[in-house]
Amino acid sequence: MADDKTKRAPQDKSRIAMGEDYEIAYWSKKFGVGKDTLAEAVSAVGNSAQKVADFLNKRL
């Protein structure tokens, strides 16, 4: 079953899907960072939301 694009929260809250604009918007807002900073963090530590939060020194 395909993602329901009307839902604006991540489908899997433990992973960050950089290929989905709504997930980028969600995680950027949650961490208080821009798209480029989020992409840099995901590139550095992978798409685990917890690892990205730790990298950015943010709280989930």
CHARMM-style PDB file with segment names, atoms N, HN, CA, C and O in Angstrom:
ATOM      1  N   MET     1       0.841  -1.176   0.000  1.00  0.00      PROA
ATOM      2  CA  MET     1       0.000   0.000   0.000  1.00  0.00      PROA
ATOM      3  C   MET     1       0.891   1.246   0.000  1.00  0.00      PROA
ATOM      4  O   MET     1       1.860   1.306   0.756  1.00  0.00      PROA
ATOM      5  N   ALA     2       0.589   2.196  -0.802  1.00  0.00      PROA
ATOM      6  HN  ALA     2      -0.198   2.147  -1.416  1.00  0.00      PROA
ATOM      7  CA  ALA     2       1.380   3.421  -0.918  1.00  0.00      PROA
ATOM      8  C   ALA     2       1.140   4.339   0.274  1.00  0.00      PROA
ATOM      9  O   ALA     2       0.106   4.263   0.938  1.00  0.00      PROA
ATOM     10  N   ASP     3       2.113   5.206   0.530  1.00  0.00      PROA
ATOM     11  HN  ASP     3       2.953   5.268  -0.009  1.00  0.00      PROA
ATOM     12  CA  ASP     3       1.949   6.191   1.596  1.00  0.00      PROA
ATOM     13  C   ASP     3       0.742   7.066   1.311  1.00  0.00      PROA
ATOM     14  O   ASP     3       0.474   7.414   0.161  1.00  0.00      PROA
ATOM     15  N   ASP     4       0.019   7.418   2.353  1.00  0.00      PROA
ATOM     16  HN  ASP     4       0.236   7.136   3.287  1.00  0.00      PROA
ATOM     17  CA  ASP     4      -1.095   8.354   2.242  1.00  0.00      PROA
ATOM     18  C   ASP     4      -0.508   9.759   2.316  1.00  0.00      PROA
ATOM     19  O   ASP     4      -0.128  10.207   3.397  1.00  0.00      PROA
ATOM     20  N   LYS     5      -0.428  10.449   1.205  1.00  0.00      PROA
ATOM     21  HN  LYS     5      -0.736  10.085   0.327  1.00  0.00      PROA
ATOM     22  CA  LYS     5       0.221  11.762   1.143  1.00  0.00      PROA
ATOM     23  C   LYS     5      -0.551  12.848   1.882  1.00  0.00      PROA
ATOM     24  O   LYS     5      -0.047  13.959   2.049  1.00  0.00      PROA
ATOM     25  N   THR     6      -1.784  12.536   2.332  1.00  0.00      PROA
ATOM     26  HN  THR     6      -2.194  11.634   2.197  1.00  0.00      PROA
ATOM     27  CA  THR     6      -2.529  13.534   3.089  1.00  0.00      PROA
ATOM     28  C   THR     6      -2.068  13.568   4.545  1.00  0.00      PROA
ATOM     29  O   THR     6      -2.326  14.543   5.251  1.00  0.00      PROA
ATOM     30  N   LYS     7      -1.394  12.524   4.996  1.00  0.00      PROA
ATOM     31  HN  LYS     7      -1.184  11.732   4.423  1.00  0.00      PROA
ATOM     32  CA  LYS     7      -0.847  12.509   6.350  1.00  0.00      PROA
ATOM     33  C   LYS     7       0.500  13.213   6.308  1.00  0.00      PROA
ATOM     34  O   LYS     7       1.345  12.891   5.472  1.00  0.00      PROA
ATOM     35  N   ARG     8       0.704  14.164   7.197  1.00  0.00      PROA
ATOM     36  HN  ARG     8       0.018  14.426   7.876  1.00  0.00      PROA
ATOM     37  CA  ARG     8       1.894  15.003   7.130  1.00  0.00      PROA
ATOM     38  C   ARG     8       2.943  14.628   8.155  1.00  0.00      PROA
ATOM     39  O   ARG     8       3.896  15.384   8.343  1.00  0.00      PROA
ATOM     40  N   ALA     9       2.813  13.503   8.821  1.00  0.00      PROA
ATOM     41  HN  ALA     9       2.038  12.889   8.668  1.00  0.00      PROA
ATOM     42  CA  ALA     9       3.828  13.022   9.759  1.00  0.00      PROA
ATOM     43  C   ALA     9       4.520  11.815   9.132  1.00  0.00      PROA
ATOM     44  O   ALA     9       3.968  11.191   8.226  1.00  0.00      PROA
ATOM     45  N   PRO    10       5.698  11.487   9.593  1.00  0.00      PROA
ATOM     46  CA  PRO    10       6.414  10.340   9.016  1.00  0.00      PROA
ATOM     47  C   PRO    10       5.648   9.038   9.190  1.00  0.00      PROA
ATOM     48  O   PRO    10       4.953   8.851  10.188  1.00  0.00      PROA
ATOM     49  N   GLN    11       5.772   8.151   8.234  1.00  0.00      PROA
ATOM     50  HN  GLN    11       6.337   8.303   7.423  1.00  0.00      PROA
ATOM     51  CA  GLN    11       5.134   6.854   8.330  1.00  0.00      PROA
ATOM     52  C   GLN    11       5.889   5.961   9.315  1.00  0.00      PROA
ATOM     53  O   GLN    11       5.275   5.166  10.026  1.00  0.00      PROA
ATOM     54  N   ASP    12       7.190   6.085   9.358  1.00  0.00      PROA
ATOM     55  HN  ASP    12       7.689   6.731   8.780  1.00  0.00      PROA
ATOM     56  CA  ASP    12       8.037   5.339  10.282  1.00  0.00      PROA
ATOM     57  C   ASP    12       8.834   6.375  11.053  1.00  0.00      PROA
ATOM     58  O   ASP    12       9.812   6.917  10.538  1.00  0.00      PROA
ATOM     59  N   LYS    13       8.429   6.653  12.274  1.00  0.00      PROA
ATOM     60  HN  LYS    13       7.635   6.212  12.693  1.00  0.00      PROA
ATOM     61  CA  LYS    13       9.038   7.742  13.032  1.00  0.00      PROA
ATOM     62  C   LYS    13      10.471   7.469  13.469  1.00  0.00      PROA
ATOM     63  O   LYS    13      11.114   8.341  14.053  1.00  0.00      PROA
ATOM     64  N   SER    14      10.975   6.277  13.197  1.00  0.00      PROA
ATOM     65  HN  SER    14      10.452   5.568  12.723  1.00  0.00      PROA
ATOM     66  CA  SER    14      12.354   6.000  13.569  1.00  0.00      PROA
ATOM     67  C   SER    14      13.321   6.270  12.416  1.00  0.00      PROA
ATOM     68  O   SER    14      14.536   6.215  12.602  1.00  0.00      PROA
ATOM     69  N   ARG    15      12.796   6.557  11.242  1.00  0.00      PROA
ATOM     70  HN  ARG    15      11.809   6.602  11.091  1.00  0.00      PROA
ATOM     71  CA  ARG    15      13.617   6.793  10.044  1.00  0.00      PROA
ATOM     72  C   ARG    15      13.219   8.100   9.370  1.00  0.00      PROA
ATOM     73  O   ARG    15      12.061   8.515   9.426  1.00  0.00      PROA
ATOM     74  N   ILE    16      14.191   8.739   8.737  1.00  0.00      PROA
ATOM     75  HN  ILE    16      15.132   8.402   8.692  1.00  0.00      PROA
ATOM     76  CA  ILE    16      13.946   9.978   8.002  1.00  0.00      PROA
ATOM     77  C   ILE    16      14.071   9.673   6.515  1.00  0.00      PROA
ATOM     78  O   ILE    16      15.139   9.287   6.041  1.00  0.00      PROA
ATOM     79  N   ALA    17      12.975   9.846   5.783  1.00  0.00      PROA
ATOM     80  HN  ALA    17      12.107  10.159   6.169  1.00  0.00      PROA
ATOM     81  CA  ALA    17      12.961   9.576   4.342  1.00  0.00      PROA
ATOM     82  C   ALA    17      13.250  10.879   3.598  1.00  0.00      PROA
ATOM     83  O   ALA    17      12.358  11.707   3.410  1.00  0.00      PROA
ATOM     84  N   MET    18      14.496  11.052   3.180  1.00  0.00      PROA
ATOM     85  HN  MET    18      15.221  10.380   3.333  1.00  0.00      PROA
ATOM     86  CA  MET    18      14.887  12.285   2.501  1.00  0.00      PROA
ATOM     87  C   MET    18      14.290  12.409   1.105  1.00  0.00      PROA
ATOM     88  O   MET    18      14.397  13.472   0.492  1.00  0.00      PROA
ATOM     89  N   GLY    19      13.674  11.368   0.590  1.00  0.00      PROA
ATOM     90  HN  GLY    19      13.587  10.505   1.087  1.00  0.00      PROA
ATOM     91  CA  GLY    19      13.052  11.414  -0.727  1.00  0.00      PROA
ATOM     92  C   GLY    19      11.625  11.939  -0.704  1.00  0.00      PROA
ATOM     93  O   GLY    19      10.996  12.075  -1.754  1.00  0.00      PROA
ATOM     94  N   GLU    20      11.112  12.232   0.479  1.00  0.00      PROA
ATOM     95  HN  GLU    20      11.623  12.121   1.332  1.00  0.00      PROA
ATOM     96  CA  GLU    20       9.734  12.716   0.624  1.00  0.00      PROA
ATOM     97  C   GLU    20       9.737  14.138   1.169  1.00  0.00      PROA
ATOM     98  O   GLU    20      10.224  14.384   2.272  1.00  0.00      PROA
ATOM     99  N   ASP    21       9.194  15.070   0.396  1.00  0.00      PROA
ATOM    100  HN  ASP    21       8.798  14.870  -0.501  1.00  0.00      PROA
ATOM    101  CA  ASP    21       9.190  16.481   0.801  1.00  0.00      PROA
ATOM    102  C   ASP    21       8.494  16.701   2.140  1.00  0.00      PROA
ATOM    103  O   ASP    21       8.957  17.492   2.961  1.00  0.00      PROA
ATOM    104  N   TYR    22       7.366  15.991   2.362  1.00  0.00      PROA
ATOM    105  HN  TYR    22       6.990  15.348   1.695  1.00  0.00      PROA
ATOM    106  CA  TYR    22       6.645  16.212   3.610  1.00  0.00      PROA
ATOM    107  C   TYR    22       7.437  15.702   4.814  1.00  0.00      PROA
ATOM    108  O   TYR    22       7.305  16.247   5.911  1.00  0.00      PROA
ATOM    109  N   GLU    23       8.250  14.674   4.627  1.00  0.00      PROA
ATOM    110  HN  GLU    23       8.357  14.232   3.736  1.00  0.00      PROA
ATOM    111  CA  GLU    23       9.082  14.209   5.740  1.00  0.00      PROA
ATOM    112  C   GLU    23      10.236  15.174   6.003  1.00  0.00      PROA
ATOM    113  O   GLU    23      10.592  15.425   7.154  1.00  0.00      PROA
ATOM    114  N   ILE    24      10.809  15.706   4.947  1.00  0.00      PROA
ATOM    115  HN  ILE    24      10.520  15.502   4.012  1.00  0.00      PROA
ATOM    116  CA  ILE    24      11.868  16.712   5.107  1.00  0.00      PROA
ATOM    117  C   ILE    24      11.314  17.912   5.869  1.00  0.00      PROA
ATOM    118  O   ILE    24      11.957  18.421   6.788  1.00  0.00      PROA
ATOM    119  N   ALA    25      10.123  18.361   5.488  1.00  0.00      PROA
ATOM    120  HN  ALA    25       9.601  17.949   4.741  1.00  0.00      PROA
ATOM    121  CA  ALA    25       9.495  19.494   6.178  1.00  0.00      PROA
ATOM    122  C   ALA    25       9.217  19.160   7.643  1.00  0.00      PROA
ATOM    123  O   ALA    25       9.464  19.980   8.527  1.00  0.00      PROA
ATOM    124  N   TYR    26       8.709  17.974   7.893  1.00  0.00      PROA
ATOM    125  HN  TYR    26       8.508  17.308   7.174  1.00  0.00      PROA
ATOM    126  CA  TYR    26       8.396  17.555   9.260  1.00  0.00      PROA
ATOM    127  C   TYR    26       9.646  17.532  10.134  1.00  0.00      PROA
ATOM    128  O   TYR    26       9.672  18.137  11.206  1.00  0.00      PROA
ATOM    129  N   TRP    27      10.690  16.826   9.667  1.00  0.00      PROA
ATOM    130  HN  TRP    27      10.668  16.335   8.796  1.00  0.00      PROA
ATOM    131  CA  TRP    27      11.904  16.678  10.471  1.00  0.00      PROA
ATOM    132  C   TRP    27      12.662  17.994  10.591  1.00  0.00      PROA
ATOM    133  O   TRP    27      13.243  18.273  11.640  1.00  0.00      PROA
ATOM    134  N   SER    28      12.668  18.800   9.547  1.00  0.00      PROA
ATOM    135  HN  SER    28      12.196  18.574   8.695  1.00  0.00      PROA
ATOM    136  CA  SER    28      13.330  20.107   9.633  1.00  0.00      PROA
ATOM    137  C   SER    28      12.682  20.962  10.710  1.00  0.00      PROA
ATOM    138  O   SER    28      13.369  21.603  11.506  1.00  0.00      PROA
ATOM    139  N   LYS    29      11.350  20.966  10.729  1.00  0.00      PROA
ATOM    140  HN  LYS    29      10.792  20.445  10.082  1.00  0.00      PROA
ATOM    141  CA  LYS    29      10.628  21.745  11.728  1.00  0.00      PROA
ATOM    142  C   LYS    29      10.849  21.162  13.121  1.00  0.00      PROA
ATOM    143  O   LYS    29      11.062  21.906  14.078  1.00  0.00      PROA
ATOM    144  N   LYS    30      10.802  19.849  13.236  1.00  0.00      PROA
ATOM    145  HN  LYS    30      10.629  19.245  12.458  1.00  0.00      PROA
ATOM    146  CA  LYS    30      10.971  19.187  14.531  1.00  0.00      PROA
ATOM    147  C   LYS    30      12.336  19.492  15.142  1.00  0.00      PROA
ATOM    148  O   LYS    30      12.444  19.751  16.341  1.00  0.00      PROA
ATOM    149  N   PHE    31      13.380  19.460  14.310  1.00  0.00      PROA
ATOM    150  HN  PHE    31      13.293  19.250  13.336  1.00  0.00      PROA
ATOM    151  CA  PHE    31      14.727  19.713  14.808  1.00  0.00      PROA
ATOM    152  C   PHE    31      15.113  21.188  14.760  1.00  0.00      PROA
ATOM    153  O   PHE    31      16.150  21.565  15.306  1.00  0.00      PROA
ATOM    154  N   GLY    32      14.310  22.023  14.124  1.00  0.00      PROA
ATOM    155  HN  GLY    32      13.468  21.717  13.681  1.00  0.00      PROA
ATOM    156  CA  GLY    32      14.610  23.436  14.046  1.00  0.00      PROA
ATOM    157  C   GLY    32      15.810  23.747  13.169  1.00  0.00      PROA
ATOM    158  O   GLY    32      16.597  24.646  13.465  1.00  0.00      PROA
ATOM    159  N   VAL    33      15.941  22.981  12.072  1.00  0.00      PROA
ATOM    160  HN  VAL    33      15.301  22.250  11.832  1.00  0.00      PROA
ATOM    161  CA  VAL    33      17.063  23.176  11.152  1.00  0.00      PROA
ATOM    162  C   VAL    33      16.530  23.282   9.724  1.00  0.00      PROA
ATOM    163  O   VAL    33      15.379  22.938   9.455  1.00  0.00      PROA
ATOM    164  N   GLY    34      17.367  23.755   8.826  1.00  0.00      PROA
ATOM    165  HN  GLY    34      18.302  24.034   9.044  1.00  0.00      PROA
ATOM    166  CA  GLY    34      17.003  23.840   7.427  1.00  0.00      PROA
ATOM    167  C   GLY    34      17.177  22.503   6.712  1.00  0.00      PROA
ATOM    168  O   GLY    34      17.743  21.556   7.258  1.00  0.00      PROA
ATOM    169  N   LYS    35      16.686  22.450   5.495  1.00  0.00      PROA
ATOM    170  HN  LYS    35      16.226  23.219   5.051  1.00  0.00      PROA
ATOM    171  CA  LYS    35      16.765  21.231   4.681  1.00  0.00      PROA
ATOM    172  C   LYS    35      18.218  20.798   4.468  1.00  0.00      PROA
ATOM    173  O   LYS    35      18.532  19.610   4.553  1.00  0.00      PROA
ATOM    174  N   ASP    36      19.092  21.748   4.195  1.00  0.00      PROA
ATOM    175  HN  ASP    36      18.837  22.712   4.126  1.00  0.00      PROA
ATOM    176  CA  ASP    36      20.498  21.419   3.939  1.00  0.00      PROA
ATOM    177  C   ASP    36      21.177  20.845   5.179  1.00  0.00      PROA
ATOM    178  O   ASP    36      21.960  19.901   5.072  1.00  0.00      PROA
ATOM    179  N   THR    37      20.890  21.395   6.337  1.00  0.00      PROA
ATOM    180  HN  THR    37      20.253  22.162   6.424  1.00  0.00      PROA
ATOM    181  CA  THR    37      21.462  20.894   7.582  1.00  0.00      PROA
ATOM    182  C   THR    37      20.948  19.496   7.879  1.00  0.00      PROA
ATOM    183  O   THR    37      21.707  18.630   8.315  1.00  0.00      PROA
ATOM    184  N   LEU    38      19.660  19.274   7.642  1.00  0.00      PROA
ATOM    185  HN  LEU    38      19.044  19.977   7.288  1.00  0.00      PROA
ATOM    186  CA  LEU    38      19.080  17.951   7.844  1.00  0.00      PROA
ATOM    187  C   LEU    38      19.732  16.940   6.898  1.00  0.00      PROA
ATOM    188  O   LEU    38      20.083  15.836   7.315  1.00  0.00      PROA
ATOM    189  N   ALA    39      19.891  17.313   5.639  1.00  0.00      PROA
ATOM    190  HN  ALA    39      19.605  18.209   5.300  1.00  0.00      PROA
ATOM    191  CA  ALA    39      20.516  16.424   4.657  1.00  0.00      PROA
ATOM    192  C   ALA    39      21.962  16.113   5.053  1.00  0.00      PROA
ATOM    193  O   ALA    39      22.414  14.978   4.900  1.00  0.00      PROA
ATOM    194  N   GLU    40      22.673  17.092   5.551  1.00  0.00      PROA
ATOM    195  HN  GLU    40      22.306  18.014   5.676  1.00  0.00      PROA
ATOM    196  CA  GLU    40      24.057  16.888   5.994  1.00  0.00      PROA
ATOM    197  C   GLU    40      24.105  15.900   7.160  1.00  0.00      PROA
ATOM    198  O   GLU    40      24.969  15.024   7.201  1.00  0.00      PROA
ATOM    199  N   ALA    41      23.184  16.044   8.097  1.00  0.00      PROA
ATOM    200  HN  ALA    41      22.482  16.755   8.064  1.00  0.00      PROA
ATOM    201  CA  ALA    41      23.140  15.148   9.249  1.00  0.00      PROA
ATOM    202  C   ALA    41      22.805  13.722   8.818  1.00  0.00      PROA
ATOM    203  O   ALA    41      23.428  12.773   9.296  1.00  0.00      PROA
ATOM    204  N   VAL    42      21.840  13.558   7.929  1.00  0.00      PROA
ATOM    205  HN  VAL    42      21.335  14.329   7.540  1.00  0.00      PROA
ATOM    206  CA  VAL    42      21.468  12.227   7.443  1.00  0.00      PROA
ATOM    207  C   VAL    42      22.637  11.607   6.680  1.00  0.00      PROA
ATOM    208  O   VAL    42      22.899  10.410   6.798  1.00  0.00      PROA
ATOM    209  N   SER    43      23.325  12.416   5.910  1.00  0.00      PROA
ATOM    210  HN  SER    43      23.113  13.388   5.814  1.00  0.00      PROA
ATOM    211  CA  SER    43      24.487  11.932   5.168  1.00  0.00      PROA
ATOM    212  C   SER    43      25.597  11.479   6.120  1.00  0.00      PROA
ATOM    213  O   SER    43      26.300  10.509   5.839  1.00  0.00      PROA
ATOM    214  N   ALA    44      25.750  12.164   7.218  1.00  0.00      PROA
ATOM    215  HN  ALA    44      25.179  12.952   7.447  1.00  0.00      PROA
ATOM    216  CA  ALA    44      26.820  11.862   8.168  1.00  0.00      PROA
ATOM    217  C   ALA    44      26.541  10.614   9.010  1.00  0.00      PROA
ATOM    218  O   ALA    44      27.446   9.817   9.256  1.00  0.00      PROA
ATOM    219  N   VAL    45      25.286  10.443   9.454  1.00  0.00      PROA
ATOM    220  HN  VAL    45      24.551  11.091   9.254  1.00  0.00      PROA
ATOM    221  CA  VAL    45      25.000   9.363  10.411  1.00  0.00      PROA
ATOM    222  C   VAL    45      23.949   8.362   9.940  1.00  0.00      PROA
ATOM    223  O   VAL    45      23.671   7.393  10.645  1.00  0.00      PROA
ATOM    224  N   GLY    46      23.366   8.572   8.776  1.00  0.00      PROA
ATOM    225  HN  GLY    46      23.592   9.360   8.203  1.00  0.00      PROA
ATOM    226  CA  GLY    46      22.319   7.668   8.299  1.00  0.00      PROA
ATOM    227  C   GLY    46      20.937   8.231   8.586  1.00  0.00      PROA
ATOM    228  O   GLY    46      20.805   9.345   9.093  1.00  0.00      PROA
ATOM    229  N   ASN    47      19.897   7.452   8.257  1.00  0.00      PROA
ATOM    230  HN  ASN    47      20.004   6.547   7.844  1.00  0.00      PROA
ATOM    231  CA  ASN    47      18.543   7.984   8.347  1.00  0.00      PROA
ATOM    232  C   ASN    47      17.813   7.659   9.652  1.00  0.00      PROA
ATOM    233  O   ASN    47      16.600   7.846   9.739  1.00  0.00      PROA
ATOM    234  N   SER    48      18.522   7.184  10.646  1.00  0.00      PROA
ATOM    235  HN  SER    48      19.508   7.033  10.575  1.00  0.00      PROA
ATOM    236  CA  SER    48      17.917   6.949  11.953  1.00  0.00      PROA
ATOM    237  C   SER    48      17.603   8.301  12.603  1.00  0.00      PROA
ATOM    238  O   SER    48      18.486   9.143  12.766  1.00  0.00      PROA
ATOM    239  N   ALA    49      16.337   8.493  12.970  1.00  0.00      PROA
ATOM    240  HN  ALA    49      15.620   7.809  12.838  1.00  0.00      PROA
ATOM    241  CA  ALA    49      15.934   9.761  13.579  1.00  0.00      PROA
ATOM    242  C   ALA    49      16.704  10.019  14.876  1.00  0.00      PROA
ATOM    243  O   ALA    49      17.083  11.155  15.160  1.00  0.00      PROA
ATOM    244  N   GLN    50      16.934   8.966  15.658  1.00  0.00      PROA
ATOM    245  HN  GLN    50      16.627   8.043  15.428  1.00  0.00      PROA
ATOM    246  CA  GLN    50      17.657   9.137  16.918  1.00  0.00      PROA
ATOM    247  C   GLN    50      19.110   9.542  16.683  1.00  0.00      PROA
ATOM    248  O   GLN    50      19.632  10.408  17.384  1.00  0.00      PROA
ATOM    249  N   LYS    51      19.762   8.927  15.709  1.00  0.00      PROA
ATOM    250  HN  LYS    51      19.338   8.224  15.138  1.00  0.00      PROA
ATOM    251  CA  LYS    51      21.154   9.273  15.413  1.00  0.00      PROA
ATOM    252  C   LYS    51      21.255  10.699  14.874  1.00  0.00      PROA
ATOM    253  O   LYS    51      22.193  11.424  15.208  1.00  0.00      PROA
ATOM    254  N   VAL    52      20.298  11.101  14.048  1.00  0.00      PROA
ATOM    255  HN  VAL    52      19.536  10.512  13.778  1.00  0.00      PROA
ATOM    256  CA  VAL    52      20.289  12.473  13.535  1.00  0.00      PROA
ATOM    257  C   VAL    52      20.072  13.445  14.686  1.00  0.00      PROA
ATOM    258  O   VAL    52      20.740  14.476  14.762  1.00  0.00      PROA
ATOM    259  N   ALA    53      19.140  13.124  15.587  1.00  0.00      PROA
ATOM    260  HN  ALA    53      18.597  12.286  15.526  1.00  0.00      PROA
ATOM    261  CA  ALA    53      18.899  13.980  16.755  1.00  0.00      PROA
ATOM    262  C   ALA    53      20.167  14.112  17.588  1.00  0.00      PROA
ATOM    263  O   ALA    53      20.518  15.209  18.021  1.00  0.00      PROA
ATOM    264  N   ASP    54      20.851  12.998  17.811  1.00  0.00      PROA
ATOM    265  HN  ASP    54      20.566  12.106  17.459  1.00  0.00      PROA
ATOM    266  CA  ASP    54      22.103  13.040  18.575  1.00  0.00      PROA
ATOM    267  C   ASP    54      23.152  13.884  17.859  1.00  0.00      PROA
ATOM    268  O   ASP    54      23.853  14.674  18.491  1.00  0.00      PROA
ATOM    269  N   PHE    55      23.261  13.720  16.548  1.00  0.00      PROA
ATOM    270  HN  PHE    55      22.692  13.078  16.034  1.00  0.00      PROA
ATOM    271  CA  PHE    55      24.220  14.485  15.743  1.00  0.00      PROA
ATOM    272  C   PHE    55      23.939  15.979  15.840  1.00  0.00      PROA
ATOM    273  O   PHE    55      24.862  16.788  15.926  1.00  0.00      PROA
ATOM    274  N   LEU    56      22.678  16.332  15.827  1.00  0.00      PROA
ATOM    275  HN  LEU    56      21.928  15.674  15.757  1.00  0.00      PROA
ATOM    276  CA  LEU    56      22.280  17.738  15.897  1.00  0.00      PROA
ATOM    277  C   LEU    56      22.150  18.229  17.336  1.00  0.00      PROA
ATOM    278  O   LEU    56      21.837  19.393  17.585  1.00  0.00      PROA
ATOM    279  N   ASN    57      22.399  17.314  18.281  1.00  0.00      PROA
ATOM    280  HN  ASN    57      22.654  16.368  18.078  1.00  0.00      PROA
ATOM    281  CA  ASN    57      22.233  17.633  19.710  1.00  0.00      PROA
ATOM    282  C   ASN    57      20.831  18.145  20.011  1.00  0.00      PROA
ATOM    283  O   ASN    57      20.640  19.123  20.734  1.00  0.00      PROA
ATOM    284  N   LYS    58      19.868  17.454  19.436  1.00  0.00      PROA
ATOM    285  HN  LYS    58      20.024  16.659  18.849  1.00  0.00      PROA
ATOM    286  CA  LYS    58      18.458  17.813  19.642  1.00  0.00      PROA
ATOM    287  C   LYS    58      17.776  16.679  20.384  1.00  0.00      PROA
ATOM    288  O   LYS    58      18.287  15.560  20.444  1.00  0.00      PROA
ATOM    289  N   ARG    59      16.639  16.975  20.934  1.00  0.00      PROA
ATOM    290  HN  ARG    59      16.224  17.884  20.885  1.00  0.00      PROA
ATOM    291  CA  ARG    59      15.852  15.984  21.653  1.00  0.00      PROA
ATOM    292  C   ARG    59      14.684  15.530  20.801  1.00  0.00      PROA
ATOM    293  O   ARG    59      13.985  16.351  20.206  1.00  0.00      PROA
ATOM    294  N   LEU    60      14.473  14.228  20.742  1.00  0.00      PROA
ATOM    295  HN  LEU    60      15.041  13.562  21.225  1.00  0.00      PROA
ATOM    296  CA  LEU    60      13.299  13.714  20.001  1.00  0.00      PROA
ATOM    297  C   LEU    60      12.075  13.858  20.794  1.00  0.00      PROA
ATOM    298  OT1 LEU    60      10.996  13.483  20.336  1.00  0.00      PROA
TER     299      LEU     60
END
